Amino acid sequence: MKFQLHPSSMEQLAKCGIAFERRSINGERTPPSARMVIGTAVDRAVRRNLQHKIDTGDLAPVEEVRDEARDALVNEWASGVKLDAEDQEDGINEGRALDMAVNLSSFHHSAAAPNIQPTHVARKWVLDVDGLDIQIAGEIDIQEGSRAIRDTKTSGKSPVKTLADESLQLSTYALAVRQIDGAVPAKVVLDYLVQTPKRGDMKLVQLESVRREEHLQPVLERIAMFDRIIRSGIFTPAPIGSWWCSAKFCAFHETCRYAAKPVTVAMPSLERQLADSIFQKGGSL
């Protein structure tokens, strides 16, 4: 069976070969952060809601959506969570995470879902690429036929406006839909559900972009390069100074032999420095 490369692992390999090797090749697993678990719970609730719309033509009752988010959060949390620096800074514990997941799911139900006309939810796909030893595989969050590919995200702050334009994930999804359905959808969309950590204010930020044929060739070139890297078994660490090479953004940072660790140096007090200077000059206090 060929090795399957997913969009998330493609993005990880592009950033840091060591993290990719440890997770995707060696199978090392680390507990998710609280925000990751919140995102998973919201995603489950959104999918249930939109699948109900596909099946019946109407959205599911909001109580069912809230229950789905609640159950998913509780189950995911019970499997193990590691609060990262951002979680701790924002004061997120299980109770608060539960409230955030439920509230964001309800918010999507009222703010985003009524305007989405889904044809597929959690659409799985696998592609063979001629001449390569790997397959490309993934799961499209939401597809609206030939109109759009959508992916739901949760965040504590507004996203950078160019994210949809630059997303390798969305480009790979567009490539998959072209191969499966015969055409690239008219647009790709990131639906960001933003809840501020302090006040808890919520807003919907929708980032839209397009993918045309000329946008897909660079994706194929990257896939070919990833195939060569994986076959070679040579994985390089993230560039020194990369923002993602930190304990905040990488679960392997603490045990990575390539990661730069901050060093604290004890500095003498100003009074001590003055005393040492006087004694060295033969003076007295």
C-alpha positions as CSV (number, residue, x, y, z in Angstrom):
1,M,0.0,0.0,0.0
2,K,1.3,3.4,-0.9
3,F,2.1,6.0,1.7
4,Q,-0.7,8.6,1.9
5,L,0.1,12.2,2.1
6,H,-2.6,14.5,3.5
7,P,-2.8,18.3,3.1
8,S,-2.0,18.9,6.8
9,S,1.1,16.7,6.6
10,M,2.1,18.4,3.4
11,E,2.0,21.7,5.2
12,Q,4.0,20.3,8.1
13,L,6.6,18.8,5.7
14,A,7.0,22.2,4.1
15,K,7.6,23.8,7.5
16,C,9.7,21.2,9.3
17,G,10.9,17.8,8.0
18,I,11.7,16.6,11.5
19,A,8.2,17.2,12.9
20,F,6.8,15.5,9.7
21,E,9.1,12.5,10.2
22,R,8.2,12.1,13.9
23,R,4.5,12.3,13.3
24,S,3.8,10.9,9.8
25,I,6.7,8.4,9.4
26,N,7.5,7.3,13.0
27,G,3.9,7.6,14.2
28,E,4.6,9.7,17.3
29,R,1.4,11.2,18.8
30,T,1.1,14.1,21.1
31,P,-2.1,15.2,23.0
32,P,-4.0,18.0,21.3
33,S,-4.2,21.5,22.7
34,A,-7.5,22.8,24.1
35,R,-8.1,25.0,21.0
36,M,-7.5,22.0,18.8
37,V,-10.2,20.0,20.7
38,I,-12.6,23.0,20.5
39,G,-12.1,23.1,16.7
40,T,-12.7,19.3,16.4
41,A,-16.0,19.6,18.5
42,V,-17.2,22.6,16.4
43,D,-16.4,20.7,13.2
44,R,-18.4,17.7,14.3
45,A,-21.4,19.9,15.1
46,V,-21.2,21.8,11.8
47,R,-20.9,18.6,9.8
48,R,-24.0,17.1,11.5
49,N,-26.0,20.3,10.9
50,L,-25.1,20.5,7.2
51,Q,-25.6,16.7,6.6
52,H,-29.1,17.2,8.0
53,K,-29.6,20.0,5.5
54,I,-28.5,17.7,2.7
55,D,-30.8,14.9,3.8
56,T,-33.9,17.0,4.6
57,G,-33.4,20.4,3.0
58,D,-33.4,22.1,6.4
59,L,-30.9,22.8,9.1
60,A,-30.9,20.6,12.2
61,P,-32.5,22.1,15.4
62,V,-29.9,24.2,17.1
63,E,-30.3,22.0,20.3
64,E,-29.0,19.0,18.3
65,V,-26.1,21.0,17.1
66,R,-25.2,22.2,20.6
67,D,-25.5,18.6,21.9
68,E,-23.2,17.3,19.2
69,A,-20.6,19.9,20.1
70,R,-20.9,19.2,23.8
71,D,-20.6,15.4,23.4
72,A,-17.7,15.7,21.0
73,L,-15.8,18.1,23.3
74,V,-16.3,15.8,26.4
75,N,-15.2,12.7,24.5
76,E,-12.1,14.4,23.0
77,W,-11.1,15.9,26.3
78,A,-11.4,12.5,28.0
79,S,-8.9,11.1,25.5
80,G,-6.2,13.6,26.7
81,V,-5.5,17.2,26.3
82,K,-2.3,19.2,26.8
83,L,-2.8,22.9,27.6
84,D,-0.3,24.8,25.6
85,A,1.0,28.3,26.3
86,E,-1.8,30.0,24.4
87,D,-4.5,27.9,26.2
88,Q,-3.0,28.8,29.6
89,E,-2.6,32.4,28.7
90,D,-6.3,32.6,27.7
91,G,-7.4,30.6,30.8
92,I,-9.0,27.8,28.9
93,N,-10.0,24.8,31.0
94,E,-12.5,22.0,30.3
95,G,-15.5,24.0,31.4
96,R,-14.6,27.0,29.3
97,A,-13.7,24.9,26.3
98,L,-17.1,23.3,26.5
99,D,-18.8,26.6,26.5
100,M,-16.7,27.9,23.6
101,A,-17.4,24.8,21.5
102,V,-21.2,25.0,22.1
103,N,-21.4,28.7,21.6
104,L,-19.3,28.7,18.4
105,S,-21.4,25.8,17.0
106,S,-24.6,27.7,17.7
107,F,-23.1,30.8,16.1
108,H,-22.3,28.9,12.9
109,H,-25.8,27.5,12.9
110,S,-27.2,31.1,12.8
111,A,-24.5,33.1,11.0
112,A,-23.1,30.8,8.4
113,A,-25.1,27.6,7.8
114,P,-28.3,29.3,6.4
115,N,-26.3,30.6,3.4
116,I,-24.5,27.3,2.7
117,Q,-26.0,24.9,0.2
118,P,-23.9,21.7,0.8
119,T,-23.8,18.8,-1.6
120,H,-21.0,16.9,0.3
121,V,-19.9,16.9,4.0
122,A,-16.6,15.3,5.1
123,R,-16.0,14.1,1.6
124,K,-13.1,11.6,1.6
125,W,-10.9,11.2,-1.4
126,V,-7.6,9.5,-2.5
127,L,-5.6,10.2,-5.6
128,D,-2.8,8.3,-7.3
129,V,-0.2,10.5,-9.0
130,D,1.5,9.0,-12.1
131,G,5.1,8.1,-11.5
132,L,5.1,8.7,-7.7
133,D,5.3,6.3,-4.8
134,I,2.7,8.2,-2.7
135,Q,-1.0,8.9,-2.8
136,I,-2.6,12.2,-2.0
137,A,-5.6,11.8,0.4
138,G,-7.9,14.0,2.4
139,E,-11.3,14.9,3.5
140,I,-13.1,18.0,2.2
141,D,-15.0,19.7,5.0
142,I,-17.9,21.1,3.0
143,Q,-18.5,21.2,-0.8
144,E,-21.2,23.1,-2.5
145,G,-21.1,21.2,-5.8
146,S,-19.4,23.3,-8.5
147,R,-19.9,26.5,-6.5
148,A,-17.5,26.2,-3.7
149,I,-15.2,24.3,-1.4
150,R,-15.4,25.4,2.3
151,D,-13.4,24.7,5.4
152,T,-14.4,25.7,8.9
153,K,-11.9,27.1,11.3
154,T,-12.0,28.4,14.9
155,S,-9.7,31.1,16.3
156,G,-9.3,33.5,19.1
157,K,-8.4,36.4,16.7
158,S,-9.2,37.5,13.2
159,P,-7.2,35.6,10.5
160,V,-4.7,37.2,8.0
161,K,-6.7,38.3,5.0
162,T,-4.5,36.4,2.5
163,L,-4.9,33.0,4.1
164,A,-7.4,31.7,1.6
165,D,-5.2,32.8,-1.3
166,E,-2.1,31.1,0.1
167,S,-3.7,27.9,1.5
168,L,-2.1,24.7,0.3
169,Q,-5.0,22.8,1.9
170,L,-7.6,24.6,-0.3
171,S,-5.4,24.2,-3.4
172,T,-5.1,20.5,-2.8
173,Y,-8.8,20.2,-2.3
174,A,-9.4,22.0,-5.6
175,L,-7.1,19.6,-7.3
176,A,-9.0,16.7,-5.9
177,V,-12.4,18.0,-7.0
178,R,-11.0,18.6,-10.4
179,Q,-9.9,15.1,-10.7
180,I,-13.1,13.6,-9.2
181,D,-15.8,15.9,-10.7
182,G,-14.0,17.2,-13.8
183,A,-13.8,20.9,-12.9
184,V,-12.5,23.2,-10.2
185,P,-15.2,24.8,-8.1
186,A,-15.8,28.5,-8.7
187,K,-14.3,29.5,-5.3
188,V,-12.7,28.3,-2.2
189,V,-13.7,29.6,1.2
190,L,-12.4,29.7,4.8
191,D,-15.2,30.2,7.3
192,Y,-13.5,31.5,10.4
193,L,-15.5,31.5,13.6
194,V,-13.7,34.0,15.8
195,Q,-14.3,34.2,19.6
196,T,-12.1,36.7,21.5
197,P,-10.4,35.1,24.6
198,K,-11.1,37.9,27.0
199,R,-14.7,39.2,26.2
200,G,-15.9,36.2,24.3
201,D,-17.2,38.3,21.4
202,M,-18.0,36.2,18.3
203,K,-17.8,37.1,14.6
204,L,-17.8,35.3,11.3
205,V,-14.9,36.1,9.0
206,Q,-15.2,34.6,5.5
207,L,-12.1,34.6,3.3
208,E,-12.8,33.8,-0.3
209,S,-10.4,33.0,-3.1
210,V,-10.3,31.2,-6.5
211,R,-8.2,28.3,-7.9
212,R,-7.7,28.0,-11.6
213,E,-5.7,25.5,-13.6
214,E,-2.5,27.6,-13.4
215,H,-2.8,27.5,-9.6
216,L,-2.8,23.7,-9.5
217,Q,0.6,23.0,-11.3
218,P,2.6,24.4,-8.3
219,V,0.7,22.0,-6.1
220,L,1.7,19.0,-8.3
221,E,5.3,20.3,-8.3
222,R,5.3,20.3,-4.5
223,I,3.8,16.8,-4.4
224,A,6.6,15.5,-6.6
225,M,9.2,17.2,-4.4
226,F,7.5,15.7,-1.3
227,D,7.7,12.3,-2.9
228,R,11.4,12.6,-3.5
229,I,12.0,13.8,0.1
230,I,10.1,10.9,1.6
231,R,11.8,8.3,-0.6
232,S,15.2,9.8,0.3
233,G,14.5,9.6,4.0
234,I,16.3,12.9,4.5
235,F,14.2,15.3,6.6
236,T,15.6,18.7,7.4
237,P,14.6,20.8,10.5
238,A,12.8,24.1,10.3
239,P,14.9,27.2,9.5
240,I,16.5,28.8,12.5
241,G,14.3,31.6,13.7
242,S,11.0,30.3,12.2
243,W,8.1,31.4,14.3
244,W,6.5,27.9,14.2
245,C,9.7,26.4,15.7
246,S,8.7,27.0,19.3
247,A,7.0,25.3,22.2
248,K,3.9,27.3,21.4
249,F,3.4,26.0,17.9
250,C,5.2,22.6,17.9
251,A,4.4,19.7,20.2
252,F,7.8,18.2,19.5
253,H,9.8,21.3,20.4
254,E,10.8,20.3,23.9
255,T,12.3,17.0,22.8
256,C,13.7,18.1,19.4
257,R,17.5,18.1,19.2
258,Y,17.5,20.7,16.5
259,A,15.3,23.3,18.4
260,A,16.9,26.3,19.8
261,K,16.2,26.5,23.5
262,P,16.3,29.8,25.4
263,V,19.1,30.1,27.9
264,T,18.7,32.2,31.0
265,V,21.9,33.7,32.3
266,A,22.0,35.0,35.9
267,M,23.1,38.6,35.9
268,P,24.6,40.2,39.0
269,S,22.8,43.1,40.6
270,L,24.0,46.6,39.9
271,E,25.1,46.9,43.5
272,R,27.2,43.8,43.2
273,Q,28.8,44.9,40.0
274,L,29.7,48.2,41.7
275,A,31.2,46.5,44.7
276,D,33.3,44.1,42.5
277,S,34.6,47.1,40.5
278,I,35.7,48.9,43.7
279,F,37.4,45.8,45.2
280,Q,39.2,45.2,41.9
281,K,40.6,48.8,42.1
282,G,41.8,48.2,45.7
283,G,39.1,50.5,47.2
284,S,36.8,49.8,50.1
285,L,33.1,50.4,50.9
